[in-house]
Each structure stands twice: as structure tokens, then as C-alpha cells.
């Protein structure tokens, strides 16, 4: 039996300019690294977009201290800032969430009760709905022969 080895499919990182100089992109010291050279090399890299996309996906939600080195042309702090900006933009583009417990609109007995529970100002529509609810309750009790 003959075993043939298939060639490895090329990955975008195979074409990355940083592969030649990994020490420039992820410095060994924990001080304030100078990323100038690494960023210059990144700007000319043919796969800068794929690199940034991969970094952002891998680091999503990561603490800023976990991020390391220049990736996709951005420093750890710049990537963290980009994550925050994207999160804010996503939150701003979504409609405001309604309180899940708030299933009633004003002008109903349920809305009146919600206002009372939250110590809110009760609008006239809710007052009217509550008055009507009380009348109906009294009428039902009266017809049933019970005292309210």
C-alpha cells in the first residue's frame, strides 16, 4: 500500500510579512514596546485585513492584558479600542430593549399596577382604566352576591 501525502493548503498567514520578524511583532519585554517598525511592515503586508479580522475574532471580549503584539497593523491598545467602538456601534444600532416584565401599554389595569409598583406618576389613561376595572369588579361582586 502506498501512502501519498497531499500538500498542505496555503493559509493566509503563510503570506504574512511578519513571519520573517516575529520578535518585532510580539516583544519579549513587558515594558512600553516600540511598535513603529512592526506597524510599518504591517502596512505593506498583503494579508493585513485577514490578520486583523483573525485577531479581532480571537480577542473578542479578552482583557486588554491578554492581547499581545501588533496584529493587523494595530497595537493591543488599538485593537481593544476598536472592539469597544464596534460594541458601542452594535448596541446603538439595535432598538432599545423593553423591560421583559413590562408587557402592558398605558391605558390598561396592568399598566396602572406597573406604575404603582414602580412608584411612577400615573397617567390619566391608566387612572381611567383602573377606575373602569374597579367598577367592573364591584358590578361582578354585586351580581354574585358578595360584598367588596
N, C-alpha and C positions, 0 to 999 in steps of 0.2 A: 504494500500500500504506500502510495506516495503522498506526502503532505506538502501542500503548497501554501505559502504564506502570502496573503494578499497585502498589497501596500496599504499603509495607514492613510486614511483620508486626511487631507490637509485641514487644519483648524486655522481659524483666523489668526490666532496667536503666533502661528508659525511665521507670519509675515510682519510681526510687530518689531518696530525699531528698537525697543527696549531689551530685546533678547540678547543683544550684544553687550549691554552695560547694566546688568541688574543692580549693581551696587549704587548706581546713580538714582535709581527709582525707589528703592527701599533702603534708606540709610541705616547703618547699624547703630549709630549713636541715637540716644533719646533726646538730645538737645534740640535746638531750633535749626533743623536742616535747611540747607540752601538748595532749593529745587529748581533754580534757574536753568541749569544745563538740561536737566531731565525734561522740563516743560518745553524747552526749545526743540529737543529731539522729538517729543510727542507731537508738536505742531506739524512736523513734517512726516509723521507716521501715516502710512496708507490705511491703517485699521483703527484710527483714533476713535471713531464713532462706535465700532463694535466693542472696543476696550471700555469706553465709558459706560455703555449700556450694560456690559457684564459686571462692571464694578458697582454700578447703582443697584442692580438686581441682587448681587451678593451681599451688599452692605445695608440693604433696606432695613431700617429700624435699629441698626447697630449703634452702639455708643460711640462717640467720637474718638475715644481712646482705642477702640478696636481697629479703626481704619488705619492703614499704613501706606506710605509711599504715594508717588504720583501715578495715577491711572487715568487714562482717557484725557490726559492733559490737565487734570485738576489735582490739587493737593488734598489731603484728608479733610482739612477745614472747608475747602471749597466744595467738596462733594457733600459734606454734611449740610452746608448751607443750601446747596441745590436740592437735597432731599427735603429740607424744611420748606423751601419755596414751592416745590411740587406738591407737598402735602397740603399747604395752605391753599394753593390754586385748586386742588381737587375738592377740598372742603367748601371753598367759596362757590364752586360750580354746582354743588348739589343743593337741592331745596332744603330749607331748614326742617329739622326733624320735629314732628309733632309729638307731644308727650303721649306715650303709649296708653297711659291711664285716661287721657282726655279724649273720649270718644263722642262727646256731645257738643253740639253747637249752641250758642246762646239762644235763648227763647224757649228752652226746654227745662223740665224739672231737674233733669240730670245736670244741666249746666248751672242751675241755681245752686244745687248741692255742692258742685265743684267750687263755685265762688265762695260759699260759706266755709267749706273745708280749708280753702287756701287763704281765708281772711281777705278776700278781694272785694272791691267795690262791686255791688250787684247792679247790673244794668236793668233798665225798665222792662225790656223784653223778658228777662229771666224772672223779675218780680211778678209780671203778669202771668207767666207760665206757672209759677208757684201758687199764685192765688187761684188760678183755674184748677190746678191739681188738688188744692185744699177743698174747693167747692165740690169737685167730683168725689173726693174721698168722703166728705160729710154726707153727700147725697147717697152714696153707696151704703154707708153705715146706717143711715136713717131708713133706707128701704130694707135693709137686712134686720132692722130692729135693734141694732147695737148702738150704744152711746159712745160718742167720741169725745 
